[in-house]
Amino acid sequence: MNFSEVFKHSNQLCRISPNGKYLATCVQYRLVIRDFDTLQILQLYTCLDQIQFVEWSSDSSFILCAMFKRGLVQVWSMEQPDWHCKIDEGSAGLVAARWSPDGRHILNTTEFHLRITVWSLCTKSVSYIKYPKACHQGIDFTKDGRYLALAERRDCKDYISIFVCSDWQLLRHFETETQDLTGIEWSPNGCVLAVWDTCLEYKVLFYSLDGRLLSIFSAYEWCLGVKSIMWSPSSQFLAVGSYDEKVRMLNHITWKQITELDHPSTISNPKIVFYREVERRPVISNDDLSAHHSLTTGSSLFSTQSKYEVSSLPAQVPVIKPDPDRPNPKIGISAMAFSSNSRYLVTKNDNMPNNVWIWDVQKLKLFVVLEHVAAVRCFQWDPCHPRLALCTGNNKVYMWSPSGCACVQVPIAGHFQVLSLSWHTSGQSLILLSKDQLCVCYLENKDS
């Protein structure tokens, strides 16, 4: 691995353009556009207030910056640097902004979710969508960009409206069999819409494009229910993570459960590989200390070295007992992700925060467990290969592939704590983000 120099950013606002050519970073009210290959500054834009959200258009021609406190969105062009657009929602306020799939319309959600305003950059026309529901994931586009599904709340009932994105005309409008809809998500092939209910009731519903209810899945009653869902890239599987620390895999033909993936506190199956991070602090003599008395704590002299070791089985997984008196208990499956080839599924159980679990989807069995010294903060699959990158809030980046795993220290002076990361579209490099700095990690070009 090789690492670039360090650059500043604020609020974790760093985005790679979809075509992989540009890197956008925000520093307070400034937007910096760099060439990703050379990291040289191409454009420097100044916004009217501190930037709180940034997003590229699908064709990488435009980038929007949202300033929610001011109710403003500013749009900048890569092809015409002198062109810019300002959208002011005025007294209606602004709580969310996003691009439409065509990259020529912007959807702004006003305060209190009173409406969604659709602004056209081409015709300067404006359309309004009423009654959007304030929920975890209440809006989703099909992958091909043809349709928009929107969760709505009217007269204390949940509804879904499906719009045609070419002209924003309503295609279907129907009531859902939910108590308090929490989220919606299209399958990657755009044929099925998954809808899940409040965590107080375990219920996942499947609707067709024309609004027909295809199936309802409920694993149990009278307990906290669905916490996360994830479609496989092939649309063949839907993984449903719940508060009972299990993932249930549903098939795309009958929408029934085909297996249940448990997260036990003891790993005893000899076919499972259990990697444990082991830290080693360098032994420093008095002579070394006197010779390096001017070094800071962040110096490599005092840095802790880490490596993965294969643990003998049975192995115990550290478990944190959640506080029953606090809302949103730290228990259950909060994060999941399929590899790009749908072969592997990685999961995180909140009351086992230091571990990630990697499942072989082909065999529907647990394949690998990775245990770390600190809680896992972020993980993401390589978009091109079955390779997983993750971080735990220290100065290391962790990698896993079917051929093995590694811990790599980020060779940057001072305290560079990796809080989040994201892959380049080529799968050959990673963006590593600390609190107010970032660097690029370049990987060797291997299939694994």
N, C-alpha and C positions, 0 to 999 in steps of 0.2 A: 504493500500500500504506500501511496505517496499523498502528501497533504499540502494544500495551498497555504498562502498567507491568510491572516485573519482580517475580516471586514466587520464593520459595525452594522447593527440592525436594532430595531425596537419592536416590542410586543410580538415577537416570534413571526413577524411579517416578512417572509422570504418565499418567493414562488418561482419555480422553473416554468418557462413557457411550454405549452403543449408540443411545439415543434422542437423543443430542446435547444434552441439557439440562444435564448436570453435568460438572464437571472435578474429578477426584480427584488430589491430590498427596500425597506422603508426605515428611515431614520427620522423620528418625530414627524415633521410635516414635509419631509423631502422624499421623493421617489427616485431611486437610483436604478437605472437599467444598464446591465453589463452584458458583454458578449460572454457566453458561457465558456467557450473554448479558451479565450485569452484572459477573461475576467477584467478586461479593460472597460472603462465607463463609456457607454454609447450616448446615453441621454441622462439629464438630471432635471427633474421636474419639481416645482414647488407648489404644494397644495395650500388651501386657504386655512387649514387647521391641522391638528395632529391626526395622522391616518390611523384608522382603527380596523380597516379591512381592505384587502387587495385581492383582485382576481383577474386572470387573463381571459380573453375571449378564446373560443375554441380554435380559431385559426391563427392565434398569436399576433393578430394585427392591432388589437386594442388592449388596454388594461384599465380597469376601473379602480378608483380609490374611494372608499366610503368614510365619511366623517359623521358618525351617528349623532354626536352631541350637537352638531350644527344642522342636521337634516340634509346634508349635502352629499352628492356623488360627483366626482370629477373623472372624466375619461380622457385618456391620452392615446395618441396614434404612433405606432412604430414606423409606418411608411411616410407619414407627414408630421414631422415633429412640431411644426407650428400650429397644427390643428388641435383643438381641445374642445371639450364639451362640459358644461356644468348643469347638473340637475338639482334643483332646490325643491324639496317637498314642503317647505314653509311650515305653517303651524301644525300640519298633520304629523310632522316628525318622521323619524326613520329608525327602524330597528334591524333591518336586514336588506341586503342588496345582492343580486346575483345576475349573471349572464344567462340568456336563453341559449340553447344549443347552436343556433345559427350565428351567434356572435354579433348580432346587429340589434338586439333588443335587450333592455335592462329591466329586471323585475325588482321593484322596491316595495318593501312591506312597511306600512306606516305604524306609528305607535298604537298600542292596544290592539294590534292586528285588525284594524277597521277595514282595510282594503289592501290589495296589491295593485300597484300602478305599473303598467307595461309601457315603457318608453321606447320608441323606434328612433335609432340613429339615422336611418335612411330617409324616412318621410317626416320625421319630427311629430308623428301622430302619437296619441296617448289613449290607452285602453285601461279600463278598471275592472278588477275582479273583486267582488264583495265577499264578506264572511269567511276569510281564511282563518283556520283554527290555530291558536297558539299551542303548539305541541312540539315534541322532540324532533320529529321529521315529518312535516305536514305537506311538503311539496317535493315532487320528483318527476324528472323527465325520463322518457324511454331513451335507451342508449343510441338509437338512430336519430333522436331529436325530433321525431314527428309528433309526439303527444306529451301533454302535461297532465299529471294527476295532482289534484289539490284537495286536501282535507278541509272540510267546512263544519262549522257549528251553527245550527239554526234551531231556535225554539227548543233548546236543551236536547237536541238530537245531532248525531254525527252523520255527515253526508260526504260523498266524494263526487267531484266534478272532473270530467276528462275533457281537455281542450285540444283542438288541432293547432299546432304551433305556427303553421303557415299564415293563418289569418286570425288566430285567437278566438275562433268560434267554438261554442259549447257543443261537444259531441255526445256526451252522456252525463246524466246527473242521477244519482241513486243514494238511498239511505243505507247505512251499514249496520250490521247487527253487533254493535259495540256499545259499551256503557260510557267509555271515555277514551276515544281513539288516541293512541300515543304516536304511531308512526305508519308510514306507507313506503313501499319500495318496489319498483318494477323489477322483474326478472331481467337478466342481461339481454335475452332475446325479445323482450318487449311484449310477450304474450300474456303474462300473468302479473297481477298486482297483489303483493302481500300486504296485509293490513293487520296490525297487532293492537291489542287492547291495553288498558291501564295495567300496571304491575299488580293491582289488586285482584285481577282476574286473568287466569291463563287462557288466552284465546288468540289464535292466528287464523285469519280468514283469507281466502284466495278468490280473487275476482278476475273475470276475463275482461278483455278490452271493451266489450259491449255492456259491461255491468252485471253479468250473470255471476251469482255466487257458485263457485266450483266446489268448494269444500271448506270445512271448519276443523281445525285441529286444537284439541285441548288435552293436555297431559294429566292434569289434576285440578282439584278445586280447593278453595278455602285456604290458600297459601299465596305468598308473593309469587308472581308468575314470570312472564317474559321480561328479560333484561336486555337482550340484544338479538339481532338476526343477521344472517349473512348468506347471500346467494353465491353458489359456485359460479365461476366464469362460464361454464358450459350450460348453466341453467338447469342442470339435472338434479341438483341437491339444494335444499334450503336448510342451513344449520340454525337452530333455535337455541340460544343460551338462556338459562333461567336461574332464578334465585336458589334453586335446590342444588346448585353446583354441577349441573349436568348439561350436556349438549345433546339435543335430539335431531337426528338427521332425517329429513323427509324427502321422499322421492317425487319426481315431477309428473308421474303418471297417475297415481292414485292419491297423492298428497298424504300418504300415511307414513308413520314412523317406520324406518328400516333398521335403525339401531339407536342405542343410547350410550353416549360417551361419558363415563364417570371420571371424576378427578379424586382418586383416593389419597389418603394421607400416608399410606404405606405402599411403596412400589416393590413388588416381589417377583413379577413375571420375568424370567431370565431373557426373554426375547426383547425386552425394553432396554434401551441404552439410557443410563442416567448420568448426565454430565453435571458436575458440581464445580462452581467457580472457587478457586483456592487462592487466597492472597498471601503474598510473601513480602515482608518488609526487609529492605537491605540492612545488613549489620554494619553499623558505622562505628569506627574506633574513635578514641579521643583525638588522635592525630588528625583524622579526617575532619573532625568537627572544628578543631583549631585552625586547620588550613582553609576551611570553607565557612568561617564564622559569619561572613557577610552575605551568605546565600539566604534566600527567603524560604519559607515553608513550601512554596509552590515549585521550588527547584527540583530537578530530576534526582538530586542527591537523596531526597526524602520521599520520593514517589513510591507508591506501592505497586508491586508487580502482580499481575493476575494471570491465571491460566485455567483452562478447563481440565478436570480430571474425571475419568470414568469411575463412578462409585460402585462398590460391591453391593449386591442386593441380598436381602431386602434393605431399602433405604427409606428413611422418614422424611416427609415433606413438612417444613415448618408451617404451622397454621396459626392465624390470628383470629381470636374470638371477637366477633363484632359486638358493639355496644347496643343492647336491645332498646335502650332509652333514646337513641338518636335516630332521626329519619335517614332514609337512603343508606341502609346498612351496607358495610363493606363485605359483601358476601355474594357469590354467584358469578356467572360468566359475563363480564363486562365488555370484553373485546375478543373478536375472532377475525381471521383472514385466511382466504384460500390462496394457494400459490397460483401463479399465472396459468399453469397447465392443469389445475384442479386436482393435482395428485396429493397435495398435502394441505392440512388445515392446522393453523396454530390458534391456541386459545389461551386466555388468561382468566384465572379464578381469583376474585378480589380478596378472599380471605387466605389465599396463598400467593401474596403479591410478588414474591421473589422468583417465582417459577413461570415458565412458559411450557406449554404442552403441545407437542407436534404429533399429529395423527396421520396415518397412512389411509387416505380415502379409498384407495383401491381395495385394501383389506379390511377397512373399517375398524382398525385397531390402533392402540397407542404405540407410537414408534420411538419417540425420543422425549425425554424431560430435561430441560435446562434449568438449573438452580443457580441463583446469583446471591452475592453478599447483600446487595441492596434491592429495593423494589424496582421492578421493570416499569419504565415510564412510557416507552414507545417501542413498537415493532412494526416492520413493514417488509413485504416481500419484494424481491427484485422483479421488475415488470417483465423480464425476458427469460429468467432462469429460476429454478427452484432453490433460491438462496435467500435466507432471512437475515435481516439486520435489526439489531435492537440496542437500546441504551438504558442505563439505570441511574442517570443523574450524576455520574462521576466522569473522569477524564478518559474513559475507554469506550470503544465501540465493539460490539459483539456480533459475530457472524456464525451462521450455521448453514450447511448444505448437506446433502446425503453422503458426501465424502468425508465430512468431519466438521469441526467447529474451532473457533479461535477467539481470543481476546486481544485487542490491539489498543495500545495506549496512544492517545493523540499527542504528538510531540510538540506541544505549544507551551511556551513559558507562561507561568502564572496559573490561575485557576480557570481552566476551560472545562466546564461541566456540561456534558452533552445532555440536554433536556429533551430534544426531539431530533428527528432525522427524516430525510425524504430522498428517494431514489431519483436519479436522472432517467429520462425515458429510454435511454440506451442500455441501462443496467450496468454501465461501466464506471459510475461515480455516485457519490452520496453527498448530500448537503447535511452538515452537522451544525446544530444550533445550540448555543449556550444562552445565558440570560440576555446578553447584549452583543454577542459576537457570533460569527459564523465562519466556517471554513469548508473547503471542498476536499473530500477524500476520494482519491483515484484508485480504482482497483485494477488488478491485472485482468486482461480479457480472456477469461476461461469459461467454459460451458458450465462449470460447477460453481 
